[in-house]
């Protein structure tokens, strides 16, 4: 099944690039994930009421309840990631910042200062006839050994054409400051 490609937005700032990659899925997948979340929650409520675990297990019921709550939280995180997940990047000449948003929760903005960071495109498996897709890999190249050390990689896919556009804009930004 061919899924729609993720939405990529690139904006130029005064001395940086703002990149946003937003997850795009068909509505039926999102409905399925939230349906699974609701079914697991209702099953948990059924188990509590039918078996009366608080009376049967006593204090041990806290362990069972904690287990089910963790499962619900994990399914909820996955459902919200697929509904409105996005990654935001701020690319500057000598540093980059990144942040992931799950819709109802936004992670902290993390900045990495690296004088030699660069971007690479790592292909991900695609179906025959589909456009090449991949993830962004941020890495630095050790000045002496020339070994590339990964710093960070994106979770969301972009096309190779979008990667080339991002690299061209980053190259222009870097050449302005040389």
C-alpha positions, 0 to 999 in steps of 0.5 A: 500500500502506498502511503502519502509522503510527509509534508516538508516546509522550508523557510529562510530566516535571517541567519538560519533555515527553519525546516518542518517535517510533518507526518501525513497518514490516511484518516483510516490509519489514525481512526484505527489507532484511536480505535485500538486505544479505545478498545484496550481502555474498555478491555481494561475497565472490563477486567477491573469490574468483572474480576474485581482485581482490587479486591482479589489482588489487594496491593498487587492490583497496583502492579496490574493497573500500572502495567495497563496504564503504561500500555495505554500511554504507549498506544496513545503516544503512537496514535498521537504521533501518527495523527499530528507528529512533526519534527522541527529543525533550525539549521544554522551555519555552525549548529542545528536544533531539533524538536519533536512534537506529538500533537499534545506533547512537544519535546524540548528544543535541543541544540547541538553546536558542531563546527563540522556538521553536515547532512546525509540522505539515508535511503529507506526501503520503498516499493517498486515504482515509488519515489526514493524516500529516506531520513536525514542523518546529521553527522560530523566528520572527524578532522584527522581521521575523516570518519563520519560520526552520526549525531542525530537522525530524523524519524520522518522520511523525506524524498531525495528531491526535498533533501537536495533542496534542503542541502542547496539552501544550507550551502547558500547559507554557509557560503554567505558567512564564509 
